[in-house]
């Protein structure tokens, strides 16, 4: 008796990281009965794999669709029918049939959820903290059948706005205004819009989320600061410093010539009077450069409202500097892992290319539990901004004056340091302390007046 041999070959292709395609081939040589067994095994493995995928998808769909009340009704239907049929209990059978009919009657309410076309429009994508947001939502039935009443959910940050959608015939639409009340500072995500279809009893639920997502930048409140405030004088040619150089704009004095001086700086009239070569000296002028350092550690503020006041003060100062075309560096402490705290310093910079960019950056500033200390933040800001003329430190009431003085030591002696101490329970005042002008701010409106007072004292 001869044995017929056959070859079963499976070929698969795989692409490596380098882009080359490698082909792997597996061959099995067997008799006719062995070949059939291999086919059964292969078929069974594929069937089992596909069944597992289908079961997982069905379980995920059931978890999204069947509500807790629906689970209770389904269990009641199963138990009632099984016990009623097994033991002949008519009451159990009736209860099971009623539960089953109730569950089946809920299914038609799920149809038509994807036939909606939803359009969400917002009047503004940038607002000021405390202001509301207006918009409009338009729901249109693009299907060929009448869509049953449903609901539209719009996530707004951690909240949810719900709209009821009436029965819509094919091609019909309904629009409703969207009004979001006053919002706190931050970057708020509006959307995605989700259509919700559920039955009146609340047994089943079907959702379909659209891709339209809006980011709303809620800017901090700001106050207009005069450009003549202390440390905020607008200069076009630069401000003079105490450093004496051989060539610049601001004249300082005349001294005797020494070898190496440029002959272009010789003052010939003084040379003729003294009979010796005399040269001019100048005070170094440099473009005014400003740094704003905002504390961000939780322990540096009494509460969240005090931190918001600090953000508003820093944003107002930065906005004034940008509008005055001043070079400004805005830094705040960033998160540092607890395990390396004290050995790692890190800051986050807020871009200041334009008023909008600056306010967008302040929208995302948050209090951090493990942030770089105020002194480290000032030190990194001083290192990143060479030749600073003005430095403003904005902190909370939990930061004592001694720590503010220590933080101010990070800047050079030529830098005018102003500390804005936010304390909602204190009266506004100006305190010159060891080369640092401390402004205690109780409300945002106090900032402009205190800066003017600091400029005249």
C-alpha positions as a Markdown table, in Angstrom:
| # | Residue | x | y | z |
|---|---|---|---|---|
| 1 | Unk | 0.0 | 0.0 | 0.0 |
| 2 | Unk | 1.5 | 3.2 | -1.1 |
| 3 | Unk | 1.5 | 6.3 | 1.0 |
| 4 | Unk | 0.7 | 9.6 | -0.7 |
| 5 | Unk | 2.6 | 12.5 | 0.6 |
| 6 | Unk | 1.6 | 16.1 | 0.3 |
| 7 | Unk | 3.1 | 19.4 | 1.5 |
| 8 | Unk | 1.3 | 22.1 | 3.3 |
| 9 | Unk | 3.1 | 25.4 | 3.1 |
| 10 | Unk | 2.4 | 28.6 | 5.0 |
| 11 | Unk | 4.2 | 31.8 | 3.9 |
| 12 | Unk | 4.2 | 35.0 | 5.9 |
| 13 | Unk | 5.9 | 38.3 | 5.2 |
| 14 | Unk | 7.4 | 40.6 | 7.9 |
| 15 | Unk | 9.0 | 44.0 | 7.5 |
| 16 | Unk | 12.0 | 44.8 | 9.6 |
| 17 | Unk | 12.9 | 48.1 | 11.1 |
| 18 | Unk | 15.3 | 48.8 | 8.2 |
| 19 | Unk | 12.6 | 48.5 | 5.6 |
| 20 | Unk | 13.6 | 45.1 | 4.1 |
| 21 | Unk | 11.0 | 42.4 | 3.8 |
| 22 | Unk | 11.8 | 39.0 | 5.2 |
| 23 | Unk | 9.7 | 36.0 | 4.1 |
| 24 | Unk | 9.3 | 33.1 | 6.4 |
| 25 | Unk | 8.0 | 29.8 | 5.0 |
| 26 | Unk | 6.9 | 26.7 | 7.1 |
| 27 | Unk | 6.4 | 23.4 | 5.4 |
| 28 | Unk | 4.7 | 20.3 | 6.8 |
| 29 | Unk | 5.0 | 16.9 | 5.0 |
| 30 | Unk | 2.4 | 14.3 | 6.0 |
| 31 | Unk | 0.0 | 11.6 | 4.7 |
| 32 | Unk | -3.5 | 12.3 | 3.6 |
| 33 | Unk | -4.9 | 11.7 | 7.1 |
| 34 | Unk | -2.2 | 13.9 | 8.6 |
| 35 | Unk | -2.9 | 16.7 | 6.2 |
| 36 | Unk | -6.6 | 16.7 | 7.2 |
| 37 | Unk | -5.7 | 16.8 | 10.9 |
| 38 | Unk | -3.4 | 19.8 | 10.3 |
| 39 | Unk | -6.1 | 21.6 | 8.4 |
| 40 | Unk | -8.5 | 21.0 | 11.3 |
| 41 | Unk | -6.0 | 22.3 | 13.8 |
| 42 | Unk | -5.3 | 25.3 | 11.7 |
| 43 | Unk | -9.0 | 26.0 | 11.2 |
| 44 | Unk | -9.8 | 25.5 | 14.9 |
| 45 | Unk | -7.0 | 27.9 | 16.0 |
| 46 | Unk | -8.2 | 30.6 | 13.6 |
| 47 | Unk | -11.8 | 30.0 | 14.7 |
| 48 | Unk | -10.8 | 30.2 | 18.3 |
| 49 | Unk | -8.8 | 33.4 | 17.8 |
| 50 | Unk | -11.6 | 35.1 | 15.8 |
| 51 | Unk | -14.2 | 34.0 | 18.4 |
| 52 | Unk | -12.0 | 35.5 | 21.1 |
| 53 | Unk | -11.8 | 38.8 | 19.2 |
| 54 | Unk | -15.6 | 38.8 | 18.7 |
| 55 | Unk | -16.3 | 38.0 | 22.3 |
| 56 | Unk | -14.1 | 40.9 | 23.5 |
| 57 | Unk | -15.7 | 43.3 | 21.1 |
| 58 | Unk | -19.2 | 42.1 | 22.2 |
| 59 | Unk | -18.2 | 42.5 | 25.8 |
| 60 | Unk | -16.9 | 46.1 | 25.2 |
| 61 | Unk | -20.1 | 46.9 | 23.3 |
| 62 | Unk | -22.3 | 45.5 | 26.1 |
| 63 | Unk | -20.4 | 47.5 | 28.7 |
| 64 | Unk | -21.0 | 50.7 | 26.8 |
| 65 | Unk | -24.6 | 49.9 | 25.8 |
| 66 | Unk | -26.2 | 48.0 | 28.7 |
| 67 | Unk | -26.9 | 50.2 | 31.7 |
| 68 | Unk | -27.0 | 48.9 | 35.3 |
| 69 | Unk | -30.8 | 48.8 | 35.1 |
| 70 | Unk | -30.6 | 46.9 | 31.9 |
| 71 | Unk | -28.3 | 44.3 | 33.6 |
| 72 | Unk | -30.9 | 43.9 | 36.4 |
| 73 | Unk | -33.7 | 43.4 | 33.8 |
| 74 | Unk | -31.6 | 40.9 | 31.8 |
| 75 | Unk | -30.8 | 38.9 | 34.9 |
| 76 | Unk | -34.4 | 38.9 | 35.9 |
| 77 | Unk | -35.5 | 37.7 | 32.5 |
| 78 | Unk | -32.9 | 34.9 | 32.5 |
| 79 | Unk | -33.7 | 33.7 | 36.0 |
| 80 | Unk | -37.5 | 34.0 | 35.5 |
| 81 | Unk | -37.6 | 32.0 | 32.3 |
| 82 | Unk | -35.1 | 29.3 | 33.5 |
| 83 | Unk | -36.8 | 28.7 | 36.8 |
| 84 | Unk | -40.3 | 29.0 | 35.3 |
| 85 | Unk | -39.7 | 26.4 | 32.6 |
| 86 | Unk | -37.6 | 24.1 | 34.8 |
| 87 | Unk | -40.1 | 24.0 | 37.7 |
| 88 | Unk | -43.3 | 25.0 | 36.0 |
| 89 | Unk | -43.7 | 28.2 | 38.0 |
| 90 | Unk | -46.1 | 30.4 | 36.1 |
| 91 | Unk | -45.3 | 33.5 | 38.1 |
| 92 | Unk | -41.6 | 33.2 | 37.4 |
| 93 | Unk | -42.3 | 32.7 | 33.7 |
| 94 | Unk | -44.6 | 35.7 | 33.5 |
| 95 | Unk | -41.9 | 37.9 | 35.3 |
| 96 | Unk | -39.2 | 36.6 | 32.9 |
| 97 | Unk | -41.4 | 37.3 | 29.8 |
| 98 | Unk | -42.2 | 40.8 | 31.0 |
| 99 | Unk | -38.6 | 41.6 | 31.6 |
| 100 | Unk | -37.6 | 40.1 | 28.2 |
| 101 | Unk | -40.3 | 42.2 | 26.4 |
| 102 | Unk | -39.2 | 45.3 | 28.2 |
| 103 | Unk | -35.6 | 44.7 | 27.2 |
| 104 | Unk | -36.5 | 44.0 | 23.6 |
| 105 | Unk | -38.7 | 47.1 | 23.5 |
| 106 | Unk | -35.7 | 49.2 | 24.4 |
| 107 | Unk | -33.6 | 48.2 | 21.4 |
| 108 | Unk | -35.4 | 50.3 | 18.7 |
| 109 | Unk | -34.6 | 53.5 | 20.6 |
| 110 | Unk | -30.9 | 52.9 | 19.9 |
| 111 | Unk | -31.2 | 53.1 | 16.1 |
| 112 | Unk | -30.4 | 56.3 | 14.2 |
| 113 | Unk | -27.6 | 57.6 | 16.5 |
| 114 | Unk | -25.1 | 57.8 | 13.6 |
| 115 | Unk | -27.5 | 59.6 | 11.2 |
| 116 | Unk | -26.9 | 62.8 | 13.0 |
| 117 | Unk | -24.5 | 65.5 | 11.7 |
| 118 | Unk | -23.5 | 67.7 | 14.6 |
| 119 | Unk | -21.8 | 71.1 | 14.2 |
| 120 | Unk | -20.5 | 73.0 | 17.2 |
| 121 | Unk | -19.5 | 76.6 | 16.9 |
| 122 | Unk | -18.0 | 78.8 | 19.5 |
| 123 | Unk | -18.0 | 82.6 | 19.3 |
| 124 | Unk | -14.6 | 82.9 | 20.9 |
| 125 | Unk | -11.7 | 80.5 | 21.7 |
| 126 | Unk | -10.0 | 83.0 | 24.0 |
| 127 | Unk | -11.9 | 84.6 | 26.9 |
| 128 | Unk | -11.0 | 86.2 | 30.2 |
| 129 | Unk | -11.5 | 84.3 | 33.5 |
| 130 | Unk | -14.9 | 84.9 | 35.0 |
| 131 | Unk | -16.6 | 85.5 | 31.6 |
| 132 | Unk | -19.0 | 83.1 | 30.0 |
| 133 | Unk | -18.7 | 81.5 | 26.6 |
| 134 | Unk | -21.4 | 81.6 | 23.9 |
| 135 | Unk | -21.8 | 79.2 | 21.1 |
| 136 | Unk | -24.3 | 77.3 | 19.0 |
| 137 | Unk | -24.9 | 73.6 | 18.3 |
| 138 | Unk | -26.6 | 72.5 | 15.1 |
| 139 | Unk | -28.0 | 68.9 | 14.8 |
| 140 | Unk | -29.1 | 67.7 | 11.4 |
| 141 | Unk | -30.6 | 64.3 | 10.3 |
| 142 | Unk | -28.6 | 63.2 | 7.3 |
| 143 | Unk | -30.2 | 59.8 | 7.2 |
| 144 | Unk | -33.1 | 58.5 | 5.1 |
| 145 | Unk | -35.3 | 57.6 | 8.0 |
| 146 | Unk | -36.8 | 59.7 | 10.8 |
| 147 | Unk | -34.5 | 59.9 | 13.8 |
| 148 | Unk | -36.2 | 59.3 | 17.2 |
| 149 | Unk | -35.7 | 61.8 | 20.0 |
| 150 | Unk | -32.3 | 61.6 | 21.6 |
| 151 | Unk | -29.7 | 63.7 | 23.5 |
| 152 | Unk | -26.4 | 65.4 | 22.8 |
| 153 | Unk | -23.7 | 65.7 | 25.4 |
| 154 | Unk | -20.9 | 68.3 | 25.2 |
| 155 | Unk | -18.0 | 67.8 | 27.7 |
| 156 | Unk | -16.8 | 71.1 | 28.9 |
| 157 | Unk | -13.6 | 70.5 | 30.9 |
| 158 | Unk | -14.7 | 68.3 | 33.9 |
| 159 | Unk | -18.4 | 69.3 | 33.4 |
| 160 | Unk | -21.0 | 68.2 | 30.9 |
| 161 | Unk | -23.7 | 70.2 | 29.0 |
| 162 | Unk | -26.7 | 68.2 | 27.8 |
| 163 | Unk | -29.2 | 69.1 | 25.0 |
| 164 | Unk | -32.4 | 67.3 | 24.1 |
| 165 | Unk | -32.8 | 66.5 | 20.4 |
| 166 | Unk | -36.4 | 66.2 | 19.3 |
| 167 | Unk | -37.7 | 63.8 | 16.6 |
| 168 | Unk | -36.0 | 64.8 | 13.3 |
| 169 | Unk | -37.3 | 63.9 | 9.9 |
| 170 | Unk | -34.7 | 63.3 | 7.1 |
| 171 | Unk | -33.0 | 66.5 | 6.0 |
| 172 | Unk | -34.3 | 68.5 | 8.9 |
| 173 | Unk | -32.1 | 70.2 | 11.5 |
| 174 | Unk | -32.5 | 71.9 | 14.9 |
| 175 | Unk | -30.2 | 74.5 | 16.4 |
| 176 | Unk | -29.8 | 75.4 | 20.0 |
| 177 | Unk | -27.7 | 78.1 | 21.7 |
| 178 | Unk | -24.8 | 77.0 | 23.9 |
| 179 | Unk | -24.1 | 79.1 | 27.0 |
| 180 | Unk | -21.3 | 78.2 | 29.3 |
| 181 | Unk | -21.2 | 80.2 | 32.5 |
| 182 | Unk | -18.1 | 82.0 | 33.9 |
| 183 | Unk | -15.0 | 79.8 | 33.6 |
| 184 | Unk | -11.9 | 79.7 | 35.7 |
| 185 | Unk | -8.4 | 80.4 | 34.2 |
| 186 | Unk | -7.0 | 77.4 | 32.3 |
| 187 | Unk | -7.1 | 75.6 | 29.0 |
| 188 | Unk | -10.6 | 74.1 | 28.7 |
| 189 | Unk | -11.4 | 71.4 | 26.2 |
| 190 | Unk | -14.9 | 71.6 | 24.7 |
| 191 | Unk | -16.0 | 68.4 | 23.1 |
| 192 | Unk | -16.1 | 66.0 | 21.5 |
| 193 | Unk | -19.8 | 66.2 | 20.9 |
| 194 | Unk | -21.5 | 62.9 | 21.7 |
| 195 | Unk | -24.9 | 61.8 | 20.5 |
| 196 | Unk | -26.7 | 59.7 | 23.1 |
| 197 | Unk | -29.6 | 57.4 | 22.3 |
| 198 | Unk | -31.4 | 55.7 | 25.2 |
| 199 | Unk | -34.8 | 54.2 | 26.0 |
| 200 | Unk | -37.3 | 56.0 | 28.3 |
| 201 | Unk | -36.7 | 53.5 | 31.1 |
| 202 | Unk | -32.9 | 53.8 | 30.9 |
| 203 | Unk | -32.0 | 50.2 | 30.2 |
| 204 | Unk | -29.8 | 50.6 | 27.1 |
| 205 | Unk | -27.6 | 53.5 | 25.9 |
| 206 | Unk | -25.7 | 54.1 | 22.7 |
| 207 | Unk | -23.1 | 56.8 | 22.2 |
| 208 | Unk | -21.4 | 58.2 | 19.1 |
| 209 | Unk | -18.6 | 60.7 | 19.6 |
| 210 | Unk | -17.6 | 63.2 | 16.8 |
| 211 | Unk | -14.1 | 64.4 | 16.2 |
| 212 | Unk | -14.7 | 68.1 | 16.6 |
| 213 | Unk | -12.8 | 69.3 | 19.7 |
| 214 | Unk | -12.2 | 72.9 | 20.7 |
| 215 | Unk | -9.6 | 74.2 | 23.0 |
| 216 | Unk | -10.6 | 77.4 | 24.9 |
| 217 | Unk | -7.9 | 79.5 | 26.4 |
| 218 | Unk | -9.2 | 81.2 | 29.5 |
| 219 | Unk | -6.8 | 84.1 | 30.1 |
| 220 | Unk | -6.1 | 85.5 | 33.5 |
| 221 | Unk | -7.6 | 88.9 | 34.4 |
| 222 | Unk | -5.1 | 91.7 | 33.8 |
| 223 | Unk | -4.9 | 95.4 | 34.7 |
| 224 | Unk | -3.5 | 98.2 | 32.6 |
| 225 | Unk | -0.2 | 99.4 | 34.0 |
| 226 | Unk | 1.3 | 102.8 | 33.1 |
| 227 | Unk | 4.6 | 102.5 | 31.2 |
| 228 | Unk | 6.2 | 105.0 | 33.5 |
| 229 | Unk | 6.0 | 102.8 | 36.5 |
| 230 | Unk | 9.0 | 101.8 | 38.5 |
| 231 | Unk | 11.3 | 99.6 | 36.4 |
| 232 | Unk | 8.9 | 99.9 | 33.4 |
| 233 | Unk | 10.2 | 103.0 | 31.7 |
| 234 | Unk | 10.2 | 102.5 | 28.0 |
| 235 | Unk | 13.6 | 103.3 | 26.4 |
| 236 | Unk | 14.5 | 103.5 | 22.8 |
| 237 | Unk | 18.3 | 103.8 | 23.0 |
| 238 | Unk | 18.9 | 101.8 | 26.2 |
| 239 | Unk | 19.3 | 102.8 | 29.8 |
| 240 | Unk | 22.6 | 104.0 | 31.3 |
| 241 | Unk | 24.3 | 101.9 | 33.9 |
| 242 | Unk | 27.0 | 102.6 | 36.5 |
| 243 | Unk | 29.6 | 100.8 | 34.4 |
| 244 | Unk | 32.2 | 103.2 | 32.7 |
| 245 | Unk | 33.3 | 102.2 | 29.2 |
| 246 | Unk | 35.4 | 103.9 | 26.5 |
| 247 | Unk | 32.7 | 104.2 | 23.8 |
| 248 | Unk | 28.9 | 104.5 | 24.1 |
| 249 | Unk | 26.1 | 107.1 | 24.0 |
| 250 | Unk | 25.9 | 108.6 | 27.5 |
| 251 | Unk | 28.9 | 110.9 | 28.3 |
| 252 | Unk | 30.5 | 110.4 | 31.7 |
| 253 | Unk | 33.9 | 112.2 | 32.1 |
| 254 | Unk | 37.3 | 113.0 | 30.6 |
| 255 | Unk | 40.5 | 111.3 | 31.7 |
| 256 | Unk | 44.1 | 111.2 | 30.6 |
| 257 | Unk | 45.1 | 109.1 | 27.7 |
| 258 | Unk | 46.7 | 105.7 | 28.4 |
| 259 | Unk | 48.3 | 103.4 | 25.9 |
| 260 | Unk | 45.7 | 101.3 | 24.2 |
| 261 | Unk | 43.0 | 103.9 | 24.1 |
| 262 | Unk | 41.3 | 104.6 | 20.8 |
| 263 | Unk | 42.5 | 107.8 | 19.2 |
| 264 | Unk | 38.9 | 108.4 | 18.0 |
| 265 | Unk | 37.9 | 109.1 | 21.6 |
| 266 | Unk | 40.5 | 111.9 | 22.1 |
| 267 | Unk | 38.9 | 115.1 | 23.2 |
| 268 | Unk | 41.0 | 117.7 | 21.4 |
| 269 | Unk | 39.7 | 120.8 | 23.1 |
| 270 | Unk | 40.7 | 119.4 | 26.6 |
| 271 | Unk | 44.0 | 118.3 | 25.1 |
| 272 | Unk | 44.7 | 121.8 | 23.9 |
| 273 | Unk | 44.0 | 123.3 | 27.3 |
| 274 | Unk | 46.0 | 120.8 | 29.4 |
| 275 | Unk | 48.8 | 120.0 | 26.9 |
| 276 | Unk | 48.2 | 116.3 | 27.5 |
| 277 | Unk | 46.1 | 113.8 | 25.5 |
| 278 | Unk | 42.7 | 113.5 | 27.0 |
| 279 | Unk | 40.0 | 111.0 | 26.1 |
| 280 | Unk | 36.3 | 110.7 | 26.7 |
| 281 | Unk | 34.6 | 108.2 | 29.0 |
| 282 | Unk | 31.0 | 107.0 | 28.7 |
| 283 | Unk | 28.5 | 105.2 | 30.9 |
| 284 | Unk | 27.5 | 101.9 | 29.4 |
| 285 | Unk | 24.1 | 101.8 | 27.8 |
| 286 | Unk | 22.3 | 98.6 | 27.2 |
| 287 | Unk | 18.9 | 97.6 | 26.0 |
| 288 | Unk | 16.6 | 97.2 | 28.9 |
| 289 | Unk | 15.9 | 93.6 | 29.6 |
| 290 | Unk | 13.3 | 92.4 | 32.1 |
| 291 | Unk | 12.7 | 89.1 | 34.0 |
| 292 | Unk | 9.4 | 88.1 | 35.7 |
| 293 | Unk | 9.7 | 85.2 | 38.1 |
| 294 | Unk | 6.4 | 83.6 | 39.3 |
| 295 | Unk | 6.5 | 81.2 | 42.2 |
| 296 | Unk | 4.5 | 78.0 | 41.6 |
| 297 | Unk | 5.0 | 75.7 | 44.6 |
| 298 | Unk | 1.8 | 75.0 | 46.6 |
| 299 | Unk | 3.5 | 75.8 | 49.9 |
| 300 | Unk | 4.3 | 79.3 | 48.7 |
| 301 | Unk | 0.7 | 80.3 | 48.6 |
| 302 | Unk | -2.0 | 80.3 | 51.2 |
| 303 | Unk | -4.7 | 79.1 | 48.9 |
| 304 | Unk | -5.7 | 78.8 | 45.2 |
| 305 | Unk | -7.2 | 82.3 | 45.1 |
| 306 | Unk | -3.9 | 83.8 | 46.2 |
| 307 | Unk | -2.1 | 81.9 | 43.4 |
| 308 | Unk | -4.6 | 83.3 | 40.9 |
| 309 | Unk | -3.9 | 86.8 | 42.1 |
| 310 | Unk | -0.1 | 86.2 | 41.6 |
| 311 | Unk | -0.8 | 84.9 | 38.1 |
| 312 | Unk | -2.8 | 88.0 | 37.3 |
| 313 | Unk | -0.1 | 90.3 | 38.6 |
| 314 | Unk | 2.6 | 88.5 | 36.6 |
| 315 | Unk | 0.5 | 88.5 | 33.5 |
| 316 | Unk | -0.2 | 92.2 | 33.8 |
| 317 | Unk | 3.5 | 93.0 | 34.2 |
| 318 | Unk | 4.4 | 90.8 | 31.3 |
| 319 | Unk | 1.7 | 92.3 | 29.1 |
| 320 | Unk | 3.0 | 95.8 | 29.8 |
| 321 | Unk | 6.5 | 94.8 | 29.0 |
| 322 | Unk | 5.5 | 93.2 | 25.7 |
| 323 | Unk | 3.4 | 96.3 | 24.7 |
| 324 | Unk | 6.5 | 98.5 | 25.5 |
| 325 | Unk | 8.6 | 96.3 | 23.1 |
| 326 | Unk | 10.8 | 95.3 | 26.1 |
| 327 | Unk | 12.9 | 92.2 | 26.1 |
| 328 | Unk | 11.3 | 90.1 | 28.8 |
| 329 | Unk | 12.0 | 86.6 | 30.2 |
| 330 | Unk | 9.1 | 85.1 | 32.1 |
| 331 | Unk | 9.9 | 82.0 | 34.2 |
| 332 | Unk | 8.1 | 79.9 | 36.7 |
| 333 | Unk | 9.1 | 76.8 | 38.7 |
| 334 | Unk | 8.4 | 73.5 | 37.1 |
| 335 | Unk | 7.9 | 70.1 | 38.6 |
| 336 | Unk | 10.9 | 68.3 | 40.1 |
| 337 | Unk | 10.6 | 64.6 | 41.2 |
| 338 | Unk | 10.7 | 64.3 | 45.0 |
| 339 | Unk | 13.6 | 61.8 | 44.9 |
| 340 | Unk | 15.9 | 64.4 | 43.3 |
| 341 | Unk | 14.6 | 67.5 | 44.9 |
| 342 | Unk | 17.4 | 69.7 | 46.1 |
| 343 | Unk | 19.8 | 68.3 | 43.4 |
| 344 | Unk | 17.8 | 69.3 | 40.3 |
| 345 | Unk | 16.6 | 72.7 | 39.3 |
| 346 | Unk | 14.1 | 73.2 | 36.6 |
| 347 | Unk | 12.0 | 76.2 | 35.3 |
| 348 | Unk | 9.3 | 76.6 | 32.7 |
| 349 | Unk | 9.4 | 79.6 | 30.4 |
| 350 | Unk | 6.3 | 81.4 | 29.2 |
| 351 | Unk | 6.7 | 82.7 | 25.7 |
| 352 | Unk | 6.2 | 86.4 | 25.2 |
| 353 | Unk | 6.3 | 87.0 | 21.5 |
| 354 | Unk | 3.0 | 88.8 | 21.5 |
| 355 | Unk | 0.2 | 89.6 | 24.0 |
| 356 | Unk | -1.9 | 86.7 | 22.8 |
| 357 | Unk | 1.0 | 84.2 | 23.0 |
| 358 | Unk | 1.9 | 85.5 | 26.5 |
| 359 | Unk | -1.7 | 85.2 | 27.8 |
| 360 | Unk | -2.1 | 81.7 | 26.3 |
| 361 | Unk | 1.0 | 80.7 | 28.2 |
| 362 | Unk | -0.4 | 82.0 | 31.5 |
| 363 | Unk | -3.6 | 80.1 | 30.9 |
| 364 | Unk | -1.7 | 76.8 | 31.4 |
| 365 | Unk | 0.2 | 77.8 | 34.6 |
| 366 | Unk | -0.7 | 75.7 | 37.6 |
| 367 | Unk | 0.3 | 75.3 | 41.2 |
| 368 | Unk | 2.7 | 72.4 | 41.6 |
| 369 | Unk | 3.3 | 70.3 | 44.7 |
| 370 | Unk | 6.9 | 69.5 | 44.0 |
| 371 | Unk | 8.3 | 72.6 | 42.2 |
| 372 | Unk | 11.6 | 74.2 | 42.2 |
| 373 | Unk | 12.1 | 76.6 | 45.1 |
| 374 | Unk | 11.8 | 80.4 | 44.5 |
| 375 | Unk | 15.5 | 80.9 | 45.0 |
| 376 | Unk | 16.4 | 78.3 | 42.4 |
| 377 | Unk | 13.9 | 79.7 | 39.9 |
| 378 | Unk | 15.4 | 83.2 | 40.3 |
| 379 | Unk | 18.9 | 81.8 | 39.9 |
| 380 | Unk | 18.0 | 80.0 | 36.6 |
| 381 | Unk | 16.1 | 83.0 | 35.3 |
| 382 | Unk | 19.2 | 85.2 | 36.1 |
| 383 | Unk | 21.5 | 82.8 | 34.3 |
| 384 | Unk | 19.2 | 82.6 | 31.2 |
| 385 | Unk | 18.7 | 86.3 | 30.9 |
| 386 | Unk | 22.1 | 88.1 | 30.6 |
| 387 | Unk | 22.4 | 91.8 | 31.7 |
| 388 | Unk | 18.9 | 92.1 | 33.3 |
| 389 | Unk | 17.9 | 95.7 | 34.1 |
| 390 | Unk | 14.7 | 94.9 | 36.0 |
| 391 | Unk | 13.6 | 91.7 | 37.8 |
| 392 | Unk | 10.2 | 91.2 | 39.3 |
| 393 | Unk | 9.5 | 88.4 | 41.7 |
| 394 | Unk | 5.9 | 87.4 | 42.2 |
| 395 | Unk | 5.1 | 85.2 | 45.2 |
| 396 | Unk | 2.5 | 84.5 | 47.8 |
| 397 | Unk | 2.0 | 85.4 | 51.4 |
| 398 | Unk | 3.6 | 82.2 | 52.6 |
| 399 | Unk | 7.0 | 83.4 | 51.4 |
| 400 | Unk | 8.7 | 85.4 | 54.2 |
| 401 | Unk | 10.6 | 88.6 | 53.5 |
| 402 | Unk | 13.9 | 86.8 | 54.3 |
| 403 | Unk | 13.3 | 84.3 | 51.5 |
| 404 | Unk | 12.5 | 87.1 | 49.1 |
| 405 | Unk | 15.8 | 88.8 | 49.9 |
| 406 | Unk | 17.6 | 85.6 | 49.4 |
| 407 | Unk | 15.9 | 85.1 | 46.1 |
| 408 | Unk | 16.8 | 88.6 | 45.0 |
| 409 | Unk | 20.5 | 87.9 | 45.6 |
| 410 | Unk | 20.5 | 85.7 | 42.5 |
| 411 | Unk | 20.4 | 88.8 | 40.3 |
| 412 | Unk | 23.4 | 91.1 | 39.7 |
| 413 | Unk | 23.9 | 94.4 | 41.6 |
| 414 | Unk | 23.0 | 96.4 | 38.5 |
| 415 | Unk | 19.5 | 94.8 | 38.4 |
| 416 | Unk | 16.6 | 96.6 | 40.0 |
| 417 | Unk | 14.7 | 93.9 | 41.9 |
| 418 | Unk | 11.0 | 94.4 | 42.7 |
| 419 | Unk | 9.1 | 91.8 | 44.8 |
| 420 | Unk | 5.3 | 91.6 | 44.5 |
| 421 | Unk | 3.9 | 89.8 | 47.5 |
| 422 | Unk | 0.3 | 88.7 | 47.0 |
| 423 | Unk | -1.7 | 88.7 | 50.2 |
| 424 | Unk | -5.5 | 89.1 | 50.0 |
| 425 | Unk | -5.8 | 89.8 | 53.8 |
| 426 | Unk | -3.1 | 92.6 | 53.9 |
| 427 | Unk | -3.3 | 96.3 | 53.1 |
| 428 | Unk | -1.4 | 97.5 | 50.0 |
| 429 | Unk | 2.0 | 99.0 | 50.9 |
| 430 | Unk | 5.5 | 99.6 | 49.6 |
| 431 | Unk | 8.5 | 98.4 | 51.7 |
| 432 | Unk | 12.1 | 99.1 | 50.6 |
| 433 | Unk | 14.2 | 96.3 | 52.2 |
| 434 | Unk | 17.9 | 95.9 | 51.6 |
| 435 | Unk | 17.8 | 96.9 | 47.9 |
| 436 | Unk | 14.6 | 95.1 | 47.2 |
| 437 | Unk | 11.3 | 97.0 | 46.8 |
| 438 | Unk | 8.5 | 94.9 | 48.2 |
| 439 | Unk | 5.0 | 95.6 | 47.0 |
| 440 | Unk | 2.2 | 93.9 | 49.1 |
| 441 | Unk | -0.8 | 93.5 | 46.8 |
| 442 | Unk | -4.3 | 92.7 | 48.2 |
| 443 | Unk | -6.2 | 93.0 | 44.9 |
| 444 | Unk | -5.2 | 93.2 | 41.3 |
| 445 | Unk | -6.2 | 96.9 | 41.2 |
| 446 | Unk | -3.6 | 97.7 | 43.8 |
| 447 | Unk | -0.7 | 96.9 | 41.5 |
| 448 | Unk | -0.8 | 100.0 | 39.3 |
| 449 | Unk | -0.9 | 102.4 | 42.3 |
| 450 | Unk | 1.9 | 100.6 | 44.1 |
| 451 | Unk | 4.2 | 100.7 | 41.1 |
| 452 | Unk | 3.6 | 104.4 | 40.8 |
| 453 | Unk | 4.4 | 104.9 | 44.4 |
| 454 | Unk | 7.5 | 102.8 | 44.1 |
| 455 | Unk | 8.6 | 105.0 | 41.2 |
| 456 | Unk | 8.4 | 108.2 | 43.2 |
| 457 | Unk | 10.0 | 106.9 | 46.5 |
